[in-house]
Amino acid sequence: MTNVDRATTGGRPRIFLVEDHTVFRAGVRAELGDAVEVIGEADEVAAAIELINERLPDVVLLDVHLPGGGGQAVLRGVLPTHPEVQFLALSVSDAPEDVIAVIRAGARGYITKTISGGELLQAVYRIAAGDAFFSPRLAGFVLDAFSQMSAETGTLITRLDPELDQLSPREREVLRLIARGYTYKEVARDLTIAAKTVESHVSSVLRKLQLSTRHELTRWATDRRLV
Amino acid sequence: MRRSTDARVLAGICGGLSRATGIDVTILRIGFVLIGLASGVPVLMYALAWLVVPVEGETTNIFSRAINDRRGIRLVIAVVPVVVVTQIVVSALHIGFVGIISWPVFLAVGLTILTWRNAGEAERVWMDDNLVPMLSLGSDGGGRAKLVLRAAAGALLGAGGIVVLILGHPSTAALRPLGGALLVIAAIVVIFGPWWLSLARDLMSEREARAMAEERAQMAAHVHDSVLQTLALIQRSADDPQNVVRLARVQERELRAWLFESRAPGAISEDATMLAEGVGLLQRHVEADHGITVQVVLVGDCDLTDGLRALLNAAREATVNAAKWSGAPQVSLYAEVEPHAVMLYVRDRGRGFEPAEVPDDRQGIAQSIKARMARYGGTVVIRSLPGEGTDVELSMPR
């Protein structure tokens, strides 16, 4: 079930790459090496949807910026019919609105392309195991999004589902440490909680992010377009 | 023995001596001044020690550099005729009892010239900042108080000279040797005058050349810091046209400001008006200067105040430290704007250190971060363990 089990039982996650830069695809293949099984590649939206629906990989590495509709279009083309496929988003540009949009469309994690090979593998394992993976950058975006929401709509929050629109203090702490560059293990040690608990906090944040119906979240994203 | 850098009035010799012997530095200083006024020999010894004893943290002394300074040695030789002239006047007036006008003092002056010209970079900066204003008594555009002080000092010296002249020689006949002395002085001036003049001219042109070299170095440093680094960044983000345009625009603005409004670019304190902008500048500079990746995560944004500028400068210091010492390829910088404060964390996964066993030079850096923050009411917490990296937590009220 966890990444360790996978590694020891020899069940290598089956990976699909959706990415329009050939050089980067080759680089990712080389970095992941034998630890995973790359079962396919695509460089644009239509081909990606077709191939993923056909081959059903464990994890799709999805470029946020993609010709023909972006990473979101791929998510919309796969998840309704095959919700078991997990998506890990990656990009170079880090525009918050794109990242949040892809996460809200169903990706379970986000990493920047500058990530090291070892960390990339960690992220892939975590996503394959059904967990969420937050890079420091994503943790920052999420904290920013939620703090703006509560600042702007303070009194309205009670009207809708308050659970979904606010982070708990503990979730906030966890995100803050991730944003500071801590690994899950270090977060767990710092807060003296179990690593599993850290994972469940992150998953719960992801759920809030995806299910929150507040349009402030989308508005926050568009406001940020100027940054 | 080393010359002290923190307990120093002039060269830090009393401070160093006090550390070596355990005698209180104030007692040493008072004794030194008293004996110095009487005989002048300690003054010479002081100048010699300045030249020969290395400053704290250095292994070579100033003398090893001065030996190659031809122009400086010529200057010292030029002092010799002045000494001769003064000695003649002194003996003519029979005022040899005033110890301060004796040959050791003049020799000390000569040695100090050598010291001045050949001191290390750090010491020279210190002298320029602390001793030059003291000597000039604010002659360049100083306030009224300094003018009065200078006039008073001049009047006191003049009056002292006249009193010595009159008291020492009640009969005018005894002033006759003074006439002879004046003739000798005139002769020396005629013989050495042109040489002194050319020496002065030499010094002037040397000064000009140095100023020019400094200006060129500054220009080169600036072009390197801004233009070349931006070009490198543009190459790195070639596949992101939006970013290229942004970089080019920022650089253009900076260059214009520098060329036509003579505003020094680069400094966080001057260019940025918002926290995000300042953090971005910090990241760019450290990445370009130290070849390390600075991973920035910023939550919220606000206007920069003086306190927050200090926060950014302290953060830059911490980031540069991590780049220099940790050995890690990446530093994480996280900043969050809270209602009443801005929190900023700098973290690396490098080799770390034992905070209790901090070497002296790093202690200084920590102090500079701490002092900088404390000035505006901010706080610093540094956590580190050998092998586990370093975590610097900075907090500054808004």
Interface residues (C-beta under 8 A of the other chain):
Chain A: H21 V92 S93 T114 P136 R137 A139 G140 L143 D144 S147 R176 A179 R180 G181 Y182 V227
Chain B: D239 D240 Q242 N243 A276 T293 Q295 V297 L298 V299 G300 S332 Y334 E336 Y345 R347 R349 D391
